Amino acid sequence: MDEPVQTRVGRGQRLTEAMREDLELYAVVELEERIEALEAEITRCRAQIERKRAGRAQADALFSRPS
């Protein structure tokens, strides 16, 4: 028997799909839970941005020429 083929999900595809969902189908409690999850994801993204900026600043300081 053949196993089902697993397709690879593209970067950001799930977020795009979530943004297209019909919110009319959700109850208020479910919408509040969704907002909490999205806010947690925003916080996680902001923390990653700060880590990347700090890493870039360290690299720039290490490899830049003294003035």
C-alpha distances in whole Angstrom, upper triangle without the diagonal:
4,6,10,12,15,19,22,25,28,31,33,30,30,34,34,31,33,37,35,35,37,39,41,38,39,41,44,43,39,41,44,41,39,42,43,39,40,44,42,40,43,45,42,42,46,46,43,46,49,47,46,50,51,49,50,54,54,53,55,58,57,57,59,63,66,68
4,6,9,12,15,18,21,24,28,29,27,27,31,31,29,31,34,33,32,35,37,39,36,37,40,42,41,38,39,42,39,37,40,40,37,38,41,40,37,40,42,39,39,43,43,40,43,46,44,43,47,48,46,47,51,51,49,52,55,54,53,56,60,63,65
4,6,9,12,15,18,21,25,26,24,24,27,28,26,28,31,30,29,32,34,36,33,34,37,39,38,35,36,38,35,34,37,37,33,34,38,36,34,37,38,36,36,39,39,37,39,42,41,40,43,45,43,44,48,48,46,49,52,51,51,53,57,60,62
4,6,9,13,15,19,22,23,21,20,24,24,22,24,27,26,26,29,31,33,30,31,34,36,35,32,33,35,33,31,34,34,31,31,35,33,31,34,36,33,33,37,37,35,37,40,39,38,41,43,41,42,46,46,45,47,50,49,49,52,55,58,60
4,6,10,13,16,19,21,18,19,22,22,21,23,26,25,25,28,30,33,30,31,34,37,36,32,33,35,32,30,33,34,30,30,34,32,30,32,34,32,31,35,35,33,35,38,36,35,39,41,39,39,43,43,42,44,47,47,46,49,52,55,57
4,6,9,13,16,17,15,15,19,20,18,20,23,23,23,26,28,30,28,29,32,34,33,29,30,32,29,27,30,30,26,27,30,29,26,29,31,28,27,31,31,29,31,34,33,32,35,37,35,36,40,40,39,41,44,43,43,46,49,52,54
4,6,9,13,15,12,13,17,17,15,18,21,20,21,24,26,29,27,28,31,33,32,29,29,31,29,26,28,29,26,25,29,27,24,27,29,26,26,29,30,27,29,32,31,30,33,35,34,34,38,38,37,39,42,42,41,44,47,50,52
4,6,9,12,10,11,15,15,15,17,19,20,21,24,26,29,28,28,31,33,32,28,28,30,27,25,27,27,24,23,26,25,22,24,26,23,22,26,27,24,25,29,28,26,29,32,30,30,34,35,33,35,38,38,38,40,43,46,48
4,7,8,6,8,11,11,11,13,16,16,17,21,23,26,25,25,28,29,29,25,25,27,24,21,23,24,20,20,23,22,19,21,23,21,19,23,24,21,23,26,26,24,27,30,28,29,32,33,32,34,37,37,37,39,42,45,47
4,6,5,8,10,10,11,14,15,16,18,22,23,27,26,26,29,30,30,26,25,27,25,22,23,24,21,19,22,22,18,20,22,20,18,21,23,20,21,24,24,22,25,27,26,26,30,31,30,31,35,35,34,36,40,42,44
4,6,8,9,10,12,13,14,16,18,22,23,27,26,26,29,29,29,25,24,26,24,20,21,22,19,17,20,19,15,16,19,16,14,18,19,16,17,21,20,18,21,24,23,23,26,28,27,28,31,32,31,33,37,39,41
4,6,5,6,9,10,11,13,15,19,20,23,23,22,25,26,26,22,21,22,21,17,18,19,16,14,17,17,13,14,17,15,13,16,18,16,16,20,20,19,21,24,23,24,27,28,28,29,32,33,33,34,38,40,41
4,5,5,6,9,10,11,13,17,18,22,21,21,24,25,25,22,21,23,21,17,19,20,17,15,19,19,15,17,20,18,16,20,21,19,20,24,24,23,25,28,27,27,30,32,31,33,36,36,36,38,41,44,45
4,5,5,6,9,10,11,15,16,19,18,18,21,22,22,18,17,19,17,14,16,17,14,13,16,16,13,15,18,16,15,19,21,19,20,24,24,23,26,28,28,28,31,33,33,34,37,38,38,39,43,45,47
4,5,5,6,9,10,14,14,18,18,17,20,21,20,17,16,17,16,12,13,15,12,10,13,14,11,12,15,14,13,16,18,17,18,21,22,21,24,26,26,27,29,31,31,32,35,36,36,38,41,43,45
4,5,5,7,9,13,14,17,18,18,21,22,22,19,17,19,18,15,16,18,15,13,16,17,14,15,19,18,16,19,21,20,20,24,25,24,26,29,29,29,31,33,33,34,37,38,38,39,43,45,46
4,5,5,7,10,12,15,15,15,19,20,21,17,16,19,17,14,16,18,15,14,17,18,16,17,20,20,18,22,24,23,23,27,27,27,29,32,32,32,35,36,36,37,40,41,41,42,46,48,49
4,5,5,9,10,13,13,13,16,17,17,14,12,15,14,10,12,14,12,11,14,15,13,15,18,18,17,20,22,21,22,25,26,26,28,31,31,31,34,36,36,37,40,41,41,42,46,48,49
4,6,9,9,13,14,13,17,17,18,15,13,15,15,11,12,15,13,11,14,16,14,14,18,18,17,19,22,22,22,25,27,26,28,31,31,31,34,36,36,37,39,41,41,42,46,47,48
4,7,9,12,12,13,17,18,19,16,14,17,17,14,15,18,16,15,18,20,18,18,22,22,21,23,26,25,26,29,30,29,31,34,34,34,37,39,39,40,43,44,44,45,49,51,51
4,6,9,9,10,13,15,16,13,12,15,15,12,14,17,15,14,18,19,18,19,22,22,22,24,27,26,27,30,31,31,33,36,36,36,39,41,41,42,45,46,46,47,51,53,54
4,5,6,8,12,13,15,13,11,15,16,13,15,18,17,16,19,21,20,21,25,25,25,27,30,29,30,33,34,34,36,39,39,40,42,44,44,45,48,49,50,50,54,56,57
4,5,5,9,10,12,10,8,11,13,10,12,15,15,14,17,19,19,20,23,24,24,26,28,29,29,32,33,34,35,38,39,39,41,43,44,45,47,49,49,50,54,55,56
4,6,8,10,13,11,10,13,15,13,15,18,18,18,20,23,22,23,26,27,27,29,32,32,33,35,37,37,39,41,42,43,45,47,48,49,51,53,53,54,57,59,60
4,7,10,12,10,10,13,14,13,15,18,18,18,21,22,22,24,26,27,27,30,32,32,33,36,37,38,39,42,43,43,45,47,48,49,51,53,54,54,58,60,61
4,7,8,6,6,10,10,10,12,14,15,15,18,19,20,21,24,25,25,27,29,30,31,34,35,36,37,39,40,41,43,45,46,47,49,51,52,53,56,58,59
4,5,5,6,9,10,10,12,14,15,16,18,20,21,22,24,26,27,29,30,32,33,35,36,37,39,41,42,43,45,47,48,49,51,52,54,54,58,59,60
4,5,5,6,9,10,11,12,14,15,16,18,20,21,23,24,25,27,29,30,31,33,35,36,37,39,41,42,43,45,46,48,49,51,52,53,57,58,58
4,5,5,6,9,10,11,12,14,15,17,18,20,21,23,24,26,27,29,30,32,33,35,36,38,39,41,42,44,45,47,48,50,51,52,56,57,58
4,5,5,6,9,10,11,12,14,15,16,18,20,21,22,24,26,27,29,30,32,33,35,36,37,39,41,42,43,45,47,48,49,50,54,55,56
4,5,5,6,9,10,10,12,14,15,16,18,20,21,22,24,26,27,29,30,31,33,35,36,37,39,41,42,43,45,46,48,48,52,53,54
4,5,5,6,9,10,11,12,14,15,17,18,20,21,23,24,26,27,29,30,32,33,35,36,37,39,41,42,43,45,47,47,51,52,53
4,5,5,6,9,10,11,12,14,15,17,18,20,21,23,24,26,27,29,30,32,33,35,36,38,39,41,42,44,45,46,50,51,52
4,5,5,6,9,10,11,12,14,15,16,18,20,21,22,24,26,27,29,30,32,33,35,36,37,39,41,42,43,44,48,49,50
4,5,5,6,9,10,10,12,14,15,16,18,20,21,23,24,26,27,29,30,31,33,35,36,37,39,40,42,42,46,47,48
4,5,5,6,9,10,11,12,14,15,17,19,20,21,23,24,26,27,29,30,32,33,35,36,38,39,41,42,45,46,47
4,5,5,6,9,10,11,12,14,15,17,18,20,21,23,24,26,27,29,30,32,33,35,36,38,39,40,44,45,46
4,5,5,6,9,10,10,12,14,15,16,18,20,21,22,24,26,27,28,30,31,33,34,36,37,38,42,43,44
4,5,5,6,9,10,11,12,14,15,17,19,20,21,23,24,26,27,29,30,31,33,35,36,37,40,41,42
4,5,5,6,9,10,11,12,14,16,17,19,20,21,23,24,26,27,29,30,32,33,35,36,39,40,42
4,5,5,6,9,10,11,12,14,15,16,18,20,21,22,24,26,27,28,30,31,33,34,38,39,40
4,5,5,6,9,10,10,12,14,15,16,18,20,21,22,24,26,27,28,30,31,32,36,37,38
4,5,5,6,9,10,11,12,14,15,17,18,20,21,23,24,26,27,29,30,31,35,36,37
4,6,5,6,9,10,11,12,14,15,17,18,20,21,23,24,26,27,29,30,34,35,36
4,5,5,6,9,10,11,12,14,15,16,18,20,21,22,24,26,27,28,32,33,34
4,5,5,6,9,10,11,12,14,15,16,18,20,21,22,24,26,26,30,31,32
4,5,5,6,9,10,11,12,14,15,17,18,20,21,23,24,25,29,30,31
4,5,5,6,9,10,10,12,14,15,16,18,20,21,22,24,27,29,31
4,5,5,6,9,10,10,12,14,15,16,18,20,21,22,25,27,28
4,5,5,6,8,10,10,12,14,15,16,18,20,20,24,25,26
4,5,5,6,9,10,11,12,14,15,16,18,20,23,24,26
4,5,5,6,9,10,10,12,14,15,16,18,21,23,25
4,5,5,6,9,10,10,12,14,15,16,19,21,22
4,5,5,6,9,10,10,12,14,15,19,19,21
4,5,5,6,9,10,11,12,14,18,19,21
4,5,5,6,9,10,10,12,15,17,19
4,5,5,6,9,10,10,14,15,16
4,5,5,6,9,10,13,14,17
4,5,5,6,8,12,14,16
4,5,5,6,9,11,13
4,6,5,8,9,12
4,6,9,10,13
4,7,9,12
4,6,9
4,6
4
